[in-house]
């Protein structure tokens, strides 16, 4: 009813990120360039921050869908240390049944060494990372210790709202903060970019001549 009245084949605006509707502003393109630089150079830790709705998830999905990485996305930051490791191993298709952190780490390490030998870059993305406890962030630092003599075996992207930067400033997390080699803060789109973004989504939604088309032709 809604789409037919306004002349679309589908809804142009939904809360769920859809790769088909992706619109990259200059800011998004810069964020992608920073993340790719950090991941492809195996810097280990990368931080992406931005206010709600600035497009962090869009940027992450774009990178992971367009590059041949072996990736895992963790969207539930309210996990214990053992739950986090189990979630990571499950995402990579590994054994995640053990009750012991060391067993899970050994399983992950073997997988990472195997992928490294095959020349595959492994990426772990933690979304909504501003909700992670200092204990879990420290656990991630320990995971990042998995490395060869000259290479980080896993690239960890911490994505979250600006509060994430404040959390990483805590004294007990100074070792982790020192390891973050690449940081990018997504800004809001400009007015011109916002207009282009709206128009872009309307076109993708397949305008078929409803109220929207009538309104445009009347100007």
Secondary structure by P-SEA (a helix, b strand, c coil): cccccccccccccccccccccccccaaaaaaaaaaaaaaaacccbbbbbbcccccaaaaaaaaaaaccccccccccccccaaaaaaaaaaaaccccccccaaaaaaaaaaaaaaaaaabbbbbbbbcccccccaaaaaaaaaaacccccccccbbbbbbbccaaaaaaacccaaaaaaaccbbbbbbbbcaaaaaaaaaaaaaaacccccaaaaaaaac
